[in-house]
Amino acid sequence: MKSRRLAAIGVGALTALSFAIAGCDATGQGTGGATPTTAAPSSPEPDAKEALAKAVTELSKTSFKVNMGIGPLRSTGAMDPGAQQGQLSMAVSTGAANVTIETVLSGPDMWVKAAGIPGATDKWMHLDTAKLPANSALGVRPGQLDPAGAQRLVSSIATVERTGPGRYTGTLDLTKAVDQSVVNKSTLDELGDRAKAVPFEATVDAQGRLTNLKLSPGTIQGIPTVIDVTYSDFGTPVSVTKPAPAEVVEAPPAVYQLLGGG
C-alpha cells in the first residue's frame, strides 16, 4: 500500500501512528510539490553543520508551532519543551480514506484520538509514555518534543554549505538516522543508494533557530516525495486541555507494540 510505505519515511511519528491505529480496532486486534534538485557541494563550509546543529538545539529552549507535510500527510501542532506539553493534529487523505489524529501531551502522559478509522474507539486513548522507547514511532515524548526528529536528521548530514544568510543546502545520509521515528529499514531499502545522499534545504532565523527543513528523497513507490517541516511562533504560550476521564480509555497493548514499546 503506497500510503503505508510513504508514512514509513517517518518525519514525525504521528504519520506512523495513524497507520498503527488503523491496524487495530478498539481492543487492539489487527483489522507535494515538485522535487527540487540540489547538487552536492564540492567544498562544504566547516562551520555550516555546527550552525545547523545549534539551530536545532534552540528548539529545545522555547515553545514553537510546527507544520509538517509528507505526501498525503499533514500535521500541525504547538510544543513547549520547558513545560513538557504540546498538541498535534494530523490529517491523512489517501483518496480511499480520510483519517484525522489528535494528540495531547502533558508531562508523562499522552492521549491520542482518531477519527475516520473503521472500528477505532471514539474515545481518547491514554498512553503511558514511560512504556515508549526513545525511538518510538510517536516521535514526541517527555524530553523529546520535536515531532519532525530534526536533531536526528541534522546529525546525519553528509555534505552542507551555506548559500546565503541563514540558508543551507546539502545532503543527508539517512542510513545514519535509521530508527522507527525518523526513517525505518523498509524505507532505506526502497531508497537504496539514494538514502546516502538525500538532498535537503534548511533555513535559520536571525536568532539562530531552525525555521524550515525540506528533504527531497525523490520517488518512493511511484510517488514524488518531498518532506517539508516549518517551525514558527517561537515563544508563543502553549496550553493544552487534558481529556475528561469519562472520555478516556487506556491504549491496548497492541498499540504500544506497534509504537516500539511493550
C-alpha positions in Angstrom: 0.0 0.0 0.0 1.6 3.2 -1.2 0.3 5.4 1.6 1.5 3.0 4.3 5.0 2.9 2.8 5.1 6.7 2.4 4.2 7.1 6.0 7.1 4.9 7.0 9.5 7.6 5.9 8.6 8.9 9.3 9.2 12.6 9.7 7.4 12.8 12.9 5.8 9.9 14.4 2.3 10.8 14.0 2.5 9.7 10.5 3.4 6.2 11.6 0.9 6.3 14.4 -2.0 6.9 12.0 -1.3 3.6 10.4 -0.6 1.8 13.7 -4.0 2.7 14.9 -5.5 1.8 11.6 -4.3 -1.7 12.1 -6.1 -2.1 15.4 -9.7 -2.0 16.5 -10.8 -0.6 19.9 -9.5 -3.8 21.6 -6.1 -3.6 19.8 -6.7 -6.5 17.4 -5.4 -6.2 13.8 -8.0 -5.4 11.4 3.5 17.9 -2.8 5.2 19.7 -4.8 8.0 19.3 -7.3 11.2 17.8 -6.0 14.0 20.5 -6.1 17.4 19.4 -7.3 20.4 20.1 -5.0 23.9 19.5 -6.2 26.3 18.1 -3.6 28.7 20.9 -2.6 32.3 20.4 -3.6 33.8 22.1 -0.6 31.5 22.2 2.4 32.0 25.1 4.9 33.4 23.6 8.1 31.0 25.6 10.3 27.8 25.1 8.4 27.0 21.7 10.1 27.7 23.2 13.5 25.4 26.1 12.8 22.6 23.8 11.9 23.1 21.6 14.9 22.9 24.7 17.1 19.8 25.8 15.3 18.1 22.5 16.1 19.2 22.7 19.8 17.5 26.1 20.1 14.1 24.3 19.5 14.5 22.8 22.9 14.8 26.2 24.6 11.5 27.8 23.6 7.9 27.0 22.6 7.1 26.8 18.9 4.5 25.8 16.3 5.3 23.2 13.8 3.8 22.3 10.4 4.7 19.1 8.6 3.9 17.8 5.1 4.8 14.5 3.6 2.8 13.2 0.6 -0.9 12.8 1.8 0.1 13.6 5.4 -0.3 17.0 7.0 0.4 17.8 10.7 0.2 21.0 12.7 1.0 21.5 16.3 2.4 23.5 19.2 5.1 22.4 21.6 6.5 23.8 24.8 9.7 21.9 25.8 10.0 23.8 29.0 6.6 22.9 30.3 6.8 19.4 28.7 3.5 19.8 26.9 2.1 20.1 23.5 -0.6 19.1 21.0 -0.6 17.8 17.4 -3.3 17.4 14.8 -2.8 15.3 11.7 -4.8 14.6 8.6 -4.2 11.8 6.2 -6.0 11.8 2.9 -5.4 8.9 0.5 -8.4 9.1 -1.7 -9.7 5.9 -0.2 -9.8 7.2 3.3 -9.6 10.4 5.3 -8.2 10.0 8.8 -7.5 12.6 11.5 -5.4 12.1 14.6 -5.4 14.4 17.6 -2.7 14.1 20.2 -2.2 15.8 23.6 1.0 15.6 25.6 1.2 16.7 29.2 4.2 15.7 31.3 4.5 11.9 31.4 1.0 11.3 29.9 -0.2 11.3 26.3 -3.7 11.0 24.8 -4.5 10.1 21.2 -7.8 10.2 19.4 -8.5 9.0 15.9 -11.4 9.6 13.5 -12.1 8.0 10.2 -10.7 4.6 11.1 -13.3 1.8 11.0 -13.6 0.1 14.3 -11.4 2.6 16.2 -12.7 3.8 19.5 -14.2 7.3 19.6 -12.6 8.0 22.9 -9.2 9.3 23.7 -6.6 6.6 24.2 -4.3 7.2 27.1 -0.6 6.3 26.6 1.9 5.9 29.4 5.0 7.5 27.8 7.3 5.6 30.2 6.4 2.5 28.2 7.6 4.1 24.9 11.2 3.8 23.7 13.2 6.8 22.8 12.8 6.0 19.1 9.0 5.4 19.4 7.0 5.9 16.2 5.2 8.7 18.1 8.2 11.0 17.7 7.2 13.0 20.8 7.6 12.1 24.4 8.9 13.8 27.6 12.3 15.3 26.8 11.7 14.9 23.0 9.2 17.4 21.8 10.2 17.8 18.1 7.8 15.6 16.1 9.9 16.0 13.0 13.0 14.5 14.5 15.2 17.3 13.2 18.0 16.6 15.6 18.5 13.1 14.3 18.2 14.3 10.7 20.8 17.0 11.1 23.1 14.6 12.8 23.0 12.6 9.5 24.3 15.4 7.4 26.8 14.2 4.8 27.5 17.4 3.0 26.4 21.0 3.6 27.1 24.6 2.6 25.8 28.0 3.4 24.1 29.5 0.4 23.1 32.8 1.9 22.3 34.4 5.3 20.5 31.7 7.2 20.2 29.4 4.2 21.8 26.0 3.7 21.8 23.1 1.2 23.4 19.7 1.3 22.7 16.0 1.5 21.8 13.7 4.3 22.9 10.1 4.8 19.7 8.6 6.2 21.4 5.3 6.9 22.8 7.2 9.9 19.3 8.3 11.1 17.5 5.0 10.9 15.1 4.3 13.7 11.3 4.0 13.9 10.6 7.6 14.5 12.8 9.0 11.7 13.3 6.5 8.9 12.9 2.7 9.0 14.7 -0.1 7.2 12.0 -0.7 4.7 12.3 2.9 3.5 16.0 2.6 3.3 15.7 -0.5 1.2 13.3 1.4 -1.1 15.7 4.3 -1.4 18.7 2.1 -2.0 21.9 4.2 -2.7 19.8 7.4 -2.7 19.5 7.1 1.1 23.1 8.1 1.4 22.7 11.4 -0.4 19.2 12.8 0.1 19.1 16.5 -0.8 18.0 18.9 1.8 17.4 22.6 2.3 17.3 24.4 5.6 16.7 28.0 6.8 17.6 29.6 10.2 16.3 32.9 11.5 18.3 35.8 12.8 18.1 34.4 16.4 19.8 31.2 15.2 16.6 29.0 15.3 15.7 26.4 12.7 12.7 27.6 10.7 12.4 25.2 7.8 13.8 21.8 6.8 13.0 20.3 3.5 14.1 16.8 2.3 13.7 15.6 -1.3 14.3 11.8 -1.3 12.7 11.5 -4.8 10.1 9.0 -6.0 9.0 6.4 -3.5 6.6 3.7 -4.5 5.9 5.8 -7.6 5.1 8.9 -5.6 7.3 12.0 -6.0 8.1 12.8 -2.3 9.0 16.0 -0.5 9.2 16.2 3.3 8.7 19.8 4.4 8.8 21.0 8.1 8.3 24.6 9.2 8.8 26.0 12.7 7.3 29.3 13.7 5.7 31.4 16.5 8.7 31.0 18.9 7.9 31.9 22.5 4.1 31.8 22.0 2.4 30.3 25.1 1.1 26.8 24.6 -1.8 25.5 26.6 -3.3 22.0 26.4 -6.5 20.6 27.8 -6.4 17.1 29.2 -9.4 14.9 28.1 -12.0 14.4 30.8 -11.7 10.9 32.5 -15.1 9.8 31.1 -13.7 10.4 27.6 -10.6 8.3 28.1 -9.7 4.6 27.7 -6.3 3.0 28.2 -4.4 2.2 25.0 -4.3 -1.6 24.4 -1.0 -3.5 24.4 -1.0 -3.8 20.6 -0.7 0.0 20.2 2.4 0.0 22.4 3.9 -2.9 20.4 3.3 -1.1 17.1 5.0 2.0 18.5 8.1 0.0 19.5 7.3 -0.3 23.2 5.9 -3.0 25.4 
